[in-house]
Amino acid sequence: MLEDLLSGAWQSVVFGVVGVALMAAGFGLVDLLTPGRLRELIWVRRNGNAALLLAANQLGVAGIVFTAILTSYHDFAKGLASTVIFGLIGLGIMALAFVVLDLLTPGKLGQIIAADETHPAAKVSAATHFGAALIVCACIA
């Protein structure tokens, strides 16, 4: 019984570290897709557009990790591999969704997101990001 508890606790730590790493990669992805540095855009300039996109990205990545863990194999190694693989696929799909939305709409989406004035395109971009993550979640289940 104690062995099962310790094993579960250890697996939780490993899955948690992987989840946080994937969320950090998501931060890097949004930073790459938007001009300027996210740290400055959000925490210094208080840019709501960039904050909304990053929040959608972080929730999307967390949703993918959650779904991968919830549906993971009984084998810890396979479950961990599934979490990493689907997490990376999710990041790629979210980036693709951003690029496609940018191609379908006027202007440069990254510049719109980085602009100081609130823009409705940020909501559409955030929904597209999160929607792409939900698609990946459905593929896992």
C-alpha positions in Angstrom: 0.0 0.0 0.0 2.7 2.5 0.9 4.7 1.4 -2.1 1.7 2.2 -4.4 1.3 5.6 -2.7 5.0 6.5 -3.1 4.9 5.3 -6.7 1.9 7.4 -7.5 3.4 10.4 -5.8 6.6 10.0 -7.8 4.6 9.7 -11.0 2.7 12.8 -10.1 5.9 14.7 -9.7 7.3 13.5 -13.1 4.0 14.3 -14.9 3.9 17.7 -13.2 7.4 18.6 -14.3 6.7 17.5 -17.9 3.4 19.5 -17.8 5.2 22.6 -16.6 8.0 22.1 -19.2 5.3 21.9 -22.0 3.6 25.0 -20.6 7.0 26.8 -20.7 7.4 25.6 -24.3 3.9 27.1 -24.9 5.1 30.4 -23.5 8.1 30.3 -25.8 5.8 29.5 -28.8 3.6 32.5 -28.1 6.7 34.6 -27.6 8.0 33.5 -31.0 4.7 34.2 -32.7 4.3 37.7 -31.4 6.8 40.6 -31.9 8.5 41.8 -28.8 9.1 39.9 -25.6 6.1 38.6 -23.8 7.6 39.5 -20.4 7.6 43.1 -21.4 4.3 43.1 -23.3 2.3 41.5 -20.5 4.1 42.4 -17.2 5.5 45.8 -18.1 3.2 47.2 -20.8 0.1 45.3 -19.4 -0.9 44.3 -22.9 -4.3 42.6 -22.7 -4.1 41.1 -26.2 -0.9 39.2 -25.5 -2.1 38.2 -22.1 -5.3 36.7 -23.6 -3.4 34.8 -26.2 -0.9 33.5 -23.7 -3.7 32.5 -21.3 -5.5 30.5 -24.0 -2.2 28.8 -24.9 -1.4 27.9 -21.3 -4.9 26.5 -20.7 -4.8 24.6 -24.0 -1.4 23.0 -23.1 -2.7 22.2 -19.7 -5.8 20.6 -21.2 -3.7 18.5 -23.5 -1.5 17.3 -20.6 -4.5 16.7 -18.4 -6.2 14.6 -21.2 -3.0 12.6 -21.9 -2.5 11.8 -18.2 -6.2 11.0 -17.7 -6.2 8.6 -20.6 -2.7 7.4 -20.2 -1.7 3.8 -20.4 -1.4 1.8 -17.2 2.3 1.6 -18.0 3.9 4.8 -16.6 6.6 5.0 -19.4 4.0 4.8 -22.1 1.8 7.3 -20.4 4.7 9.7 -20.0 5.7 9.3 -23.6 2.1 9.9 -24.7 2.0 13.1 -22.7 5.2 14.4 -24.2 4.2 13.4 -27.8 0.7 14.8 -27.6 1.9 17.9 -25.8 4.4 18.7 -28.6 1.8 17.9 -31.3 -0.6 20.3 -29.6 2.0 23.0 -29.6 2.6 22.4 -33.3 -1.1 22.5 -34.1 -1.6 25.7 -32.1 1.2 27.3 -34.0 -0.3 26.2 -37.3 -3.7 27.6 -36.3 -2.1 30.9 -35.5 -0.3 31.0 -38.9 -3.5 30.0 -40.8 -5.6 32.6 -39.0 -2.9 35.2 -39.8 -3.1 34.2 -43.5 -6.9 34.4 -43.5 -7.2 37.8 -41.9 -6.0 41.3 -42.8 -2.8 42.7 -41.3 -0.2 40.8 -39.3 -1.7 39.0 -36.4 1.4 39.1 -34.3 1.6 42.9 -34.6 -2.1 43.2 -33.7 -1.6 41.0 -30.6 1.5 43.1 -29.6 -0.4 46.4 -30.1 -1.2 48.3 -26.9 -4.8 49.0 -27.8 -7.3 46.2 -27.2 -8.3 44.5 -30.4 -11.1 41.9 -31.0 -8.7 39.8 -33.1 -7.0 38.8 -29.8 -10.2 37.1 -28.7 -10.5 35.3 -32.0 -6.8 34.3 -31.9 -7.2 33.0 -28.3 -10.2 31.0 -29.2 -8.4 29.5 -32.2 -5.4 28.6 -30.0 -7.6 27.0 -27.4 -9.8 25.3 -30.1 -6.7 23.8 -31.6 -5.8 22.3 -28.2 -9.3 20.9 -27.8 -8.9 19.1 -31.1 -5.8 17.5 -29.9 -7.5 16.5 -26.6 -10.2 14.8 -28.6 -7.6 12.9 -30.6 -6.1 11.6 -27.3 -9.3 10.3 -25.9 
